[in-house]
Amino acid sequence: MGLLILPSSSSDLAALKEALESCRAFNLEEIAVALEILDSAIAGGPDGDYASFTAHQNHHPAGYICVGQTPLTESTWHLYWLVVHPHFQRQGLATALLSHAEAFVRSRLGRRLILETSGRPDYQGSRRFYQNAGYTHVAQIPDYYRDGDDGVIMYKQLS
Ligand SMILES: CC(C)(COP(=O)(O)OP(=O)(O)OC[C@H]1O[C@@H](n2cnc3c(N)ncnc32)[C@H](O)[C@@H]1OP(=O)(O)O)[C@@H](O)C(=O)NCCC(=O)NCCS
């Protein structure tokens, strides 16, 4: 019982797809890309191009995080996806997933983690979540995703 974080596996897929669809943060194209990356992470395992970890809350796959080393860099990693099913939000799951992913990146000698998110007002909660976790807002690119939808780049130096 309780929270368990494990490398994502194909048996998590249906529940994680539901988390992506029901959190209302992602459009259909974004969900399709997220699932493609998740498939690749599951096929390659944690030491493939992408590493994905699922949070199991009382045996239910409630959310996941996906990271990967940034190509052509020595020790920089990207956080590609983080989602928690709305039913399980505000219970500390994303915080636990992020700590787990940061420890994993450190264990692979990664020294910084970068993420790109939206500057839209409805993403304010997500940006606050990352700020609370020690991520600094380093850039904002106007209309990056589409007109009126800026791209925000945040990063954290991992000691
Ligand atoms: C962002 C997200 C991953 C947070 O997941 P979570 O499991 O609810 O996060 P936690 O419970 O670990 O939250 C830790 C803290 O972050 C902050 N936080 C989290 N969600 C927040 C929100 N919607 N508004 C304001 N602050 C928020 C709070 O300080 C929270 O602590 P508190 O509940 O004691 O106030 C989740 O809301 C989500 O999946 N959103 C949709 C997808 C998304 O936006 N992903 C990230 C951008 S790509």
The ligand as an ORCA input file, in Angstrom:
! r2SCAN-3c Opt
* xyz 0 1
  C       1.652     19.962    -12.228
  C       1.274     18.590    -11.652
  C       2.203     17.536    -12.255
  C       1.439     18.632    -10.120
  O       1.141     17.332     -9.618
  P       0.738     17.069     -8.089
  O       0.967     15.615     -7.808
  O      -0.606     17.605     -7.839
  O       1.811     17.946     -7.326
  P       2.179     17.860     -5.766
  O       1.042     17.314     -4.985
  O       3.490     17.156     -5.627
  O       2.318     19.430     -5.470
  C       3.332     19.974     -4.722
  C       3.143     21.482     -4.638
  O       3.192     22.101     -5.914
  C       2.282     23.221     -5.947
  N       1.175     22.938     -6.882
  C       0.870     21.760     -7.480
  N      -0.192     21.909     -8.306
  C      -0.561     23.211     -8.199
  C      -1.598     23.992     -8.778
  N      -2.473     23.482     -9.648
  N      -1.677     25.304     -8.440
  C      -0.798     25.855     -7.574
  N       0.199     25.161     -6.986
  C       0.314     23.861     -7.300
  C       1.742     23.365     -4.546
  O       2.616     24.184     -3.816
  C       1.822     21.922     -4.056
  O       1.871     21.810     -2.656
  P       0.493     21.873     -1.810
  O      -0.483     20.912     -2.430
  O       0.949     21.498     -0.425
  O       0.033     23.301     -1.915
  C      -0.209     18.221    -11.950
  O      -1.035     19.318    -11.570
  C      -0.486     17.894    -13.414
  O      -0.332     16.751    -13.832
  N      -0.923     18.911    -14.173
  C      -1.273     18.702    -15.589
  C      -0.061     18.395    -16.438
  C       1.021     19.442    -16.307
  O       0.745     20.618    -16.240
  N       2.286     18.961    -16.293
  C       3.448     19.816    -16.101
  C       3.715     20.745    -17.225
  S       4.274     19.880    -18.655
*
